[in-house]
Amino acid sequence: MTTFMLSDTTAGRISAQFMHLRHQMGAPAIGMVLTLVVVCEERHQYDALRAATEAAREHPSRIIVVIKREDDEPIRLDAELRIGESTPGEVVVLRLYGELVDHADSVVSPLLLPDTPVVVWWPGAAPEVPSKDSIGALAQRRITDAKGLDEGGIQSLVTRAKGYARGDTDLSWARLTPWRSLLAAAFDQPVGQVREGVVESSKGHPSAPLLASWLSERLGAPIEVADSAGPGLTSVRLSLDGGELSICRTDARLATLSRPGQPDRNVALARRHTSELLAEELRRLDSDEVYEAAVKHFARTYKG
């Protein structure tokens, strides 16, 4: 992998340097399928870039990491470029100073790959309305992560629902894919009417109310959220006419599925890395209507 540093530079120089490095290494850009813009703080950039790079092994991308630094310093743009066989695409880490902090879109726009989708991911704090953010407005897909916030993750989902636009999603929803798949499979055979239910998780876990809202809307039954020792989501229990249907995760890999009149069985339910969640979201660039319905249902019923 080749790393090239540019200090006090411009977007034009960065583009020219990318072209030079590609010709030098014989690595054309035609294999890249999208531009992934990661907007994060300095303290999150290592983990975020690692997750984005791993996700790019499935979706070769130009990864643009935007780090907004001190806005009271003179205007400056520093860039770190990475390209090579160990990097699935191209990576540029941008550090913005001074007034550029408020005009990051003017730096990012010239670096977007032409004629390919743009996805923006905020691993931590995100705008209240991502689609109206200057960088978010450049994207077809906008990914937030309520779990990545230091506090207020659940409240942020309410805010996202109020400002929802087509293309918005949250990694708290992607974390539910295995749970939703198991629950859907459990209803392949008739189990009777669901009267009520509960989703248990560690306190404040934002995926729990999303799952409860999805179930409540789909089943037409009240689904509560309760705290457990965790970590993360630990169980779903649904009260039926003839007993209880439950999925209880006992460790980081397995869960127990119980249904009335049938023996319990172990099922795979592993916790997934951020890179896997991100790769899942990059597989679809259209709007996720099921997420939209779930997060809006949650916002309507949230009592805070």
FENZI-V662272 format. One record per residue. N is the residue number from 0. RES is the residue in one small letter. OMEGA is omega in radians with two decimals (NA if undefined). Layout:
# FENZI-V662272
n:N res:RES omega:OMEGA
n:N res:RES omega:OMEGA
This chain:
# FENZI-V662272
n:0 res:m omega:3.10
n:1 res:t omega:3.09
n:2 res:t omega:-3.10
n:3 res:f omega:-3.10
n:4 res:m omega:3.06
n:5 res:l omega:3.14
n:6 res:s omega:3.13
n:7 res:d omega:-2.99
n:8 res:t omega:3.12
n:9 res:t omega:3.11
n:10 res:a omega:3.12
n:11 res:g omega:3.12
n:12 res:r omega:3.12
n:13 res:i omega:3.12
n:14 res:s omega:3.13
n:15 res:a omega:-3.14
n:16 res:q omega:3.06
n:17 res:f omega:-3.13
n:18 res:m omega:3.12
n:19 res:h omega:-3.12
n:20 res:l omega:3.12
n:21 res:r omega:3.13
n:22 res:h omega:-3.11
n:23 res:q omega:-3.08
n:24 res:m omega:-3.11
n:25 res:g omega:-3.10
n:26 res:a omega:-3.10
n:27 res:p omega:-3.11
n:28 res:a omega:-3.01
n:29 res:i omega:-3.13
n:30 res:g omega:-3.09
n:31 res:m omega:-2.99
n:32 res:v omega:3.14
n:33 res:l omega:2.98
n:34 res:t omega:3.09
n:35 res:l omega:3.12
n:36 res:v omega:-3.13
n:37 res:v omega:-3.14
n:38 res:v omega:-3.04
n:39 res:c omega:3.04
n:40 res:e omega:-3.13
n:41 res:e omega:-3.07
n:42 res:r omega:-3.13
n:43 res:h omega:-2.91
n:44 res:q omega:-3.11
n:45 res:y omega:-3.13
n:46 res:d omega:-3.12
n:47 res:a omega:-3.14
n:48 res:l omega:3.10
n:49 res:r omega:3.13
n:50 res:a omega:-3.13
n:51 res:a omega:-3.14
n:52 res:t omega:3.12
n:53 res:e omega:3.10
n:54 res:a omega:-3.12
n:55 res:a omega:3.05
n:56 res:r omega:3.04
n:57 res:e omega:-3.10
n:58 res:h omega:-3.11
n:59 res:p omega:-2.95
n:60 res:s omega:2.79
n:61 res:r omega:-3.11
n:62 res:i omega:3.12
n:63 res:i omega:3.11
n:64 res:v omega:-3.11
n:65 res:v omega:3.12
n:66 res:i omega:3.14
n:67 res:k omega:-3.11
n:68 res:r omega:-3.02
n:69 res:e omega:-3.12
n:70 res:d omega:3.13
n:71 res:d omega:3.10
n:72 res:e omega:3.05
n:73 res:p omega:-3.13
n:74 res:i omega:3.11
n:75 res:r omega:3.06
n:76 res:l omega:3.05
n:77 res:d omega:-3.09
n:78 res:a omega:3.04
n:79 res:e omega:-3.09
n:80 res:l omega:3.10
n:81 res:r omega:3.11
n:82 res:i omega:-3.13
n:83 res:g omega:-3.06
n:84 res:e omega:-3.11
n:85 res:s omega:3.12
n:86 res:t omega:-3.10
n:87 res:p omega:-3.07
n:88 res:g omega:-3.14
n:89 res:e omega:3.13
n:90 res:v omega:2.97
n:91 res:v omega:3.09
n:92 res:v omega:-3.10
n:93 res:l omega:3.03
n:94 res:r omega:-3.02
n:95 res:l omega:3.14
n:96 res:y omega:3.06
n:97 res:g omega:-3.07
n:98 res:e omega:3.09
n:99 res:l omega:3.13
n:100 res:v omega:-3.11
n:101 res:d omega:-3.13
n:102 res:h omega:-3.09
n:103 res:a omega:-3.13
n:104 res:d omega:3.14
n:105 res:s omega:3.08
n:106 res:v omega:-3.06
n:107 res:v omega:-3.02
n:108 res:s omega:-3.12
n:109 res:p omega:-3.08
n:110 res:l omega:3.14
n:111 res:l omega:3.07
n:112 res:l omega:-3.14
n:113 res:p omega:3.01
n:114 res:d omega:3.06
n:115 res:t omega:3.14
n:116 res:p omega:3.08
n:117 res:v omega:3.09
n:118 res:v omega:3.08
n:119 res:v omega:3.14
n:120 res:w omega:3.03
n:121 res:w omega:-3.12
n:122 res:p omega:-3.12
n:123 res:g omega:-3.14
n:124 res:a omega:-3.11
n:125 res:a omega:3.09
n:126 res:p omega:3.12
n:127 res:e omega:3.09
n:128 res:v omega:-3.05
n:129 res:p omega:-3.09
n:130 res:s omega:3.13
n:131 res:k omega:3.03
n:132 res:d omega:-3.07
n:133 res:s omega:3.09
n:134 res:i omega:3.11
n:135 res:g omega:-3.13
n:136 res:a omega:3.13
n:137 res:l omega:-2.92
n:138 res:a omega:2.97
n:139 res:q omega:-3.09
n:140 res:r omega:-3.12
n:141 res:r omega:-3.03
n:142 res:i omega:3.03
n:143 res:t omega:3.11
n:144 res:d omega:-3.13
n:145 res:a omega:-3.13
n:146 res:k omega:-3.12
n:147 res:g omega:3.13
n:148 res:l omega:3.12
n:149 res:d omega:3.10
n:150 res:e omega:3.10
n:151 res:g omega:-3.10
n:152 res:g omega:-3.13
n:153 res:i omega:3.12
n:154 res:q omega:-3.14
n:155 res:s omega:3.09
n:156 res:l omega:3.08
n:157 res:v omega:3.12
n:158 res:t omega:3.13
n:159 res:r omega:-3.12
n:160 res:a omega:-3.11
n:161 res:k omega:-3.14
n:162 res:g omega:-3.04
n:163 res:y omega:3.01
n:164 res:a omega:3.14
n:165 res:r omega:-3.10
n:166 res:g omega:3.10
n:167 res:d omega:2.99
n:168 res:t omega:-3.11
n:169 res:d omega:-3.13
n:170 res:l omega:3.04
n:171 res:s omega:3.09
n:172 res:w omega:3.11
n:173 res:a omega:3.12
n:174 res:r omega:-3.09
n:175 res:l omega:-3.05
n:176 res:t omega:3.12
n:177 res:p omega:3.11
n:178 res:w omega:-3.12
n:179 res:r omega:3.13
n:180 res:s omega:3.13
n:181 res:l omega:-3.13
n:182 res:l omega:3.11
n:183 res:a omega:3.13
n:184 res:a omega:-3.13
n:185 res:a omega:3.14
n:186 res:f omega:3.08
n:187 res:d omega:3.07
n:188 res:q omega:-3.11
n:189 res:p omega:3.13
n:190 res:v omega:-3.14
n:191 res:g omega:-3.11
n:192 res:q omega:3.05
n:193 res:v omega:-3.11
n:194 res:r omega:3.14
n:195 res:e omega:3.14
n:196 res:g omega:3.12
n:197 res:v omega:3.02
n:198 res:v omega:-3.10
n:199 res:e omega:-3.13
n:200 res:s omega:3.01
n:201 res:s omega:-3.03
n:202 res:k omega:3.06
n:203 res:g omega:-3.13
n:204 res:h omega:-3.00
n:205 res:p omega:3.12
n:206 res:s omega:-3.07
n:207 res:a omega:3.13
n:208 res:p omega:3.07
n:209 res:l omega:3.12
n:210 res:l omega:3.12
n:211 res:a omega:3.13
n:212 res:s omega:3.11
n:213 res:w omega:3.14
n:214 res:l omega:-3.11
n:215 res:s omega:-3.14
n:216 res:e omega:-3.09
n:217 res:r omega:-3.03
n:218 res:l omega:-3.11
n:219 res:g omega:-3.12
n:220 res:a omega:3.10
n:221 res:p omega:3.12
n:222 res:i omega:-3.12
n:223 res:e omega:3.03
n:224 res:v omega:-3.14
n:225 res:a omega:3.13
n:226 res:d omega:3.04
n:227 res:s omega:3.13
n:228 res:a omega:3.13
n:229 res:g omega:-0.02
n:230 res:p omega:3.10
n:231 res:g omega:3.08
n:232 res:l omega:-3.12
n:233 res:t omega:-3.13
n:234 res:s omega:2.96
n:235 res:v omega:3.13
n:236 res:r omega:-3.12
n:237 res:l omega:-3.14
n:238 res:s omega:-3.12
n:239 res:l omega:3.07
n:240 res:d omega:-3.06
n:241 res:g omega:-3.14
n:242 res:g omega:-3.08
n:243 res:e omega:2.97
n:244 res:l omega:-3.08
n:245 res:s omega:2.95
n:246 res:i omega:-3.11
n:247 res:c omega:3.14
n:248 res:r omega:-3.06
n:249 res:t omega:3.07
n:250 res:d omega:-3.05
n:251 res:a omega:-3.07
n:252 res:r omega:-2.99
n:253 res:l omega:3.03
n:254 res:a omega:3.10
n:255 res:t omega:3.10
n:256 res:l omega:3.14
n:257 res:s omega:3.09
n:258 res:r omega:-3.12
n:259 res:p omega:3.07
n:260 res:g omega:-3.14
n:261 res:q omega:3.12
n:262 res:p omega:3.06
n:263 res:d omega:3.05
n:264 res:r omega:3.11
n:265 res:n omega:3.13
n:266 res:v omega:3.12
n:267 res:a omega:3.12
n:268 res:l omega:-3.05
n:269 res:a omega:2.98
n:270 res:r omega:-3.03
n:271 res:r omega:3.11
n:272 res:h omega:3.14
n:273 res:t omega:-3.13
n:274 res:s omega:3.10
n:275 res:e omega:3.11
n:276 res:l omega:-3.13
n:277 res:l omega:3.11
n:278 res:a omega:3.10
n:279 res:e omega:-3.12
n:280 res:e omega:-3.13
n:281 res:l omega:3.12
n:282 res:r omega:3.13
n:283 res:r omega:-3.11
n:284 res:l omega:3.05
n:285 res:d omega:-3.12
n:286 res:s omega:3.14
n:287 res:d omega:-3.07
n:288 res:e omega:-3.13
n:289 res:v omega:3.06
n:290 res:y omega:3.14
n:291 res:e omega:-3.14
n:292 res:a omega:-3.10
n:293 res:a omega:-3.07
n:294 res:v omega:3.10
n:295 res:k omega:3.06
n:296 res:h omega:3.11
n:297 res:f omega:-3.11
n:298 res:a omega:-3.14
n:299 res:r omega:-3.03
n:300 res:t omega:-3.08
n:301 res:y omega:-3.11
n:302 res:k omega:3.04
n:303 res:g omega:NA
